[in-house]
Amino acid sequence: MMVNFAEIVASAQKRGRRRLVLAPATNERIIRVISDAVDSDLIFPIFVGDGKVIEELLKVNPVLSGNCEIIDETDHQKSVSRAISMITEKRADILMQGNIDHQLFIDSILDREKGLLQSNLASFVSVFEMLTKEKLMMVTDSYINNLPTLAEKQSITENAIRLASVLGIGSPKIAALSAIEQVNPAIPSTLDAAIFSKMSERGQFGDVTIEGPLDIDCAMSQEAAARKGVSSVVTGNVDIYLTPDIEAGYSFSQLLVFIGKMPMAGVLMGTSSPVILDLPFVSNDNKLVEIAIAILLCNGGE
C-alpha cells in the first residue's frame, strides 16, 4: 500500500516511460512540469499545438531538447482532437490538458463517439497526502458531475475503488457523506448513503466497507461518531470520502488544500486511458504526482 506521494512517484518510475500527449502545448507552467517528469524518467512527451510557440518554450527547458515529439496544430480544439486520436490509435498512453478552456477540454474527452469515455460515466478523484498519519485519502466526485443520481453515484464509487486498488489500498473504507448521520427522507443524500451502506453489507462493491450517512465529524473522528451513537470501522479511518454533489466535493477538496494545507493530486477516472486535468490549485510538484498516478493506471496497478 502506498502511503504518500513520494511512494507513488517511486512506484511509477519502476514501470518504464509512458508516452504522454499534451494538448494544446502552449502553457509554460505545464511545460516545466513535463520537463520535470522527463528528468524523473517517467514519460516521453508529445506536444500538440503551435509549433513556433512550443519551440520557444523548449528553449528554456533544455531537458526536453531532442527528447520529445512536436505536432504543429495552431487551433486549440483541433489540437485536443488530434491528441485524442493518438490515444485511441495507441500512439500515446496518457492525455494531459494544456492551455484550453476546462469545459471545452472535458466535453471533447467525454464525447461518446469521438472521446475517451469508457465506463458509464467519468468522475474526478482528488487524492490527498495526509499530514497527521502515513496514509492517502480520496475525495470524489470533486469536479465532473453536478448532481449525480443514485446510479451515477454507484459508478463514481466504482471508479474510486479502482483507483484505490491501483494505489495498493486493499479493502477500502468509504464514508458516504451527508449533512447529518441519520436517515432523513427530507435529505435525499442520506437515503443514497444508506442504500450504499446496505449494498456494501451485501458485497455488491466487493471487499469494500461503505458507511453512511455520515457527517464530516463522524467520518473523521471515532470519538465524535461514538458521541452520536455511530459505531463503524470506517469512522476515523476513511480511505474514500463519497460526497453528495460537486459543490460538496469541490469545496471539500479546496478546503483541504487551502485551509488544511494538504498536498493534493487528482485524476479523471472512467476513461479508456488516463486523463490529467489542469486544476489551478494543484502545485507543480503535485502535477508530477498526477503523472505518476496516470502511469500506474496504465499498468493497472501491476
N, C-alpha and C positions, 0 to 999 in steps of 0.2 A: 504493500500500500504506500502510495506517495503522500507525504505529509506536508510538503512545502513546494514552492515554485522552483527552487534550485534542483530538487529531485526530478521534477517534470522535465526541465531542460536537459539534465544529465541523461535521463532515460531516452529522450528524443535523439540525443547525439549518438546513441548506440544503434539507432535504426537505419542509419545511412541517409544521405541527402535526398530530399524530395524536390520536385520541380514546382515552384510557386510562381503563379502569374499575378501580377499587379496591374490593375486597370481602373481608371487611366493613371498612368505613372507620371504624375506631374506634381506630386506632393513632396516637398523637400524633407519634411519630418519623417514620412514613411520610408523614403529612400534611405535615410540614415538608419532606420530600423532594419531594413533589408540588408544594408551593409554589415550591421552587427550580426545578423543571422548567418550571412555568408562567412564572416570571420569566425563564427562559432561552429562552422561546419554542419549547418542544419539544412541548407537549401541551395538549389541552383535557381536564380531568379530570371523571370521573363517579364520584361516591361512592355506594356502595350499603351501607346499614347503618342503625343507629338515628339517625333524623333529628335528634333533640334533642342527642345526643352530638356528631354531626357539626357542628351549628350552633355549639356551644360551642368546638369545636376550631378552627373557621374564624375565630372572633373574634380569635385570636392570630396569624392568618396573613392579613393584610389583602390580600395579593396575590390571594387566591382569592375575595375578596368580589365577587359578581356575575360571576365568571369560571369557574363550574363548574355541574354539574348534581347534584342530590341525589335519590336514590331511597330512600325510607323502607322499611326492612325490618329488624326487630329480631332475627329469627332468623338466626344466623350461617350455617348450612348453606343456608338459602333464599337468603340474600344472594349466596352464591357461585353458586348455580344461576341466579339472575336475571342475574348478571354474565356467565355462560357463554352464556346465551340472547342477550344483547346482542351478544356476539362472533359467534355463529352466524348471527344475523339481520343482521349487517353494520352494527349501530348503534354499534359500538366496534371498535377495532383491536388494542388491547393489553390483556391482563388482568394485574393485579398483586395478589399476595397481601396481604391485610390481617391483621387480628388474629384468626387462626384456627389451630387445630392443623395442623401441616405435613401429616400423613398424611391427614387429612380433606380438605384442600385438594387434595393430589395425587391422591387417589382420585377426587375429583369431576372433575378435569381429564382423567384418563386413562380415565374410563368410556367404553367403546367405543360405547355407544348415545347417551348424553347429554353426553359430554365433548368434548374438543377434539383427541383423538389422531388424527393423520392418517397417519403412516407406520407401519411395522411395530412400532416402539416409540419411546418418548421417552427422552431422555437429557439429562443436565446437563453443560454445558461451562463450566468455570471459565476465565476469561481474565485473564492477568496482564500487568502492565506491567513489563518487565524494567528493572532499575536499572543494570546493567552495560553495556547496549548499547541502541541505539534499535530496539526490537523488541517485539512482542507474542508471547506464547506461551500455549498452551491445555493444559488437563488434562481428560481425560474417561475414563469416566463418573465423576463425583465426587459423585453424590448419589442417583441413582434406582435403578439396577439392582444388586442384591446380588451375585449370582454369574452373570454373563452367559455364555450358551453361545457357541459359535463364531459361529453365525448372528446372535445378538444383538449380538455384538461388531462384526460387519460393519455392522449398522445404526447402532451407536454411532459407528463410524468415519465412515460416510457423513454422519451428522448434523454431525460436527465439520468435515468437509471443506466442507460447505455454509456453515457459519459462517465458515470461513477465507476462502471466496470473497467473502462479503459484506463482510468486513473488508479485502478487497483483497490477500489473501495468495495469490499465484499459485504453482502447483507446490509445495504444502505438503510439508514433510518430517516424517514421523511416526515416533516411536520407540515400538515395541511392547514395553512393559516386562515384565520378569520378574525373578526373584531372581538369575539368572545369565545370562551371554551365550552360553551353549552350549545346544543342544537336548538335553533330558534327558527321556525318556519318563516318569520318575517325577514330573516337574513339568509338569502339563498346560498351564500358561500359556506355557511355552517352545514347545510344539507349536503352539499357537494363533498365537503370534507368528511362527513360521517359516512357517506357512501364509499369513499375511497378507503376509509379505515376498515369497513366491513369487507370490501374487495380484497384488501391486503390480508385480513384474517383467513380468507378462503384461498389464498395462494394465487390470486389472479395476476399478480405482478412478479411472481417468482419469490426468491429468497429476499424479500423486502418487507420492512415494517413501516406502515403508514399510520400515524396517529392524528386524529382530528375530530372536531375542530379544536385548534389551539390558538390562543392569542400569543403575542410576542413573548410576554414574560413567562408564560407556561412553557413555551417552546425552548426558551433559553436557560431556564432555571428550574432544577428539580425542586428546590425549596418553594419557589412560587407556585409550581404545579401542586405540590403537596398541600399548601395552604388552601388551594381551591378544590381539593379532593380529586386531583388527576394523578393517576399512577401509571407510568409507562416507561419503557426502556428508551423511548425517543426523547423525552424531556431532558434538557441539559446536555444532550449528546446528539444533536441533529446533524446529519450529513447534507440533506437537501431541504430547503425551505420552498414549499409549493405555495405561491401567492395566488390570491383570488383573481387578480386582474393586473393589467400592465401598470396602472397608476401605483398600486402597492409594490409591484416588483421593481419598477424603475426607481421609485422613491426610496425603497429599502436599500437598493444597491448604492445609490448616491449617498445616502446617509452613512452607510458603512465605509465608503471611501472618504468622504469629506469630513465627517464628524468622528467616525470610528478609526480613521487613518489606516484602514485595512487595505493591503495590496489586492488589486482585482485584475483578473483576465477573463476573457469570455470567448465563446464560440457559438456559431449558428449550428443547430442540430436539425436533423431531418432531411438533409440534402445528400445527394449521391456522392459528393466529395466535400471535404471540409471548406467552410467559407468563414473568412475573418472580416468582421465589420470594423469600421473606424470610429469607435466611440470616443468622444473628446476627453472623458475623464479616465481613460486608461493610459498610464505613463508609457514612455518609450521602452523602459526596461520590461514592463509587463506586456507590451506588444510582442516582445521576443518570446515571452511565455505563451502567448496565444499561438504563435507559430509552432512552438514545441507541442502544444496540445493538438494542433491540427496534424502534425506528423504522427503522433500517437494514434489519432483516429484513422489515419491512412493505413496503419498497421493493425488496426482493430484491437490495439492493446497488447498484442503478442510480443 
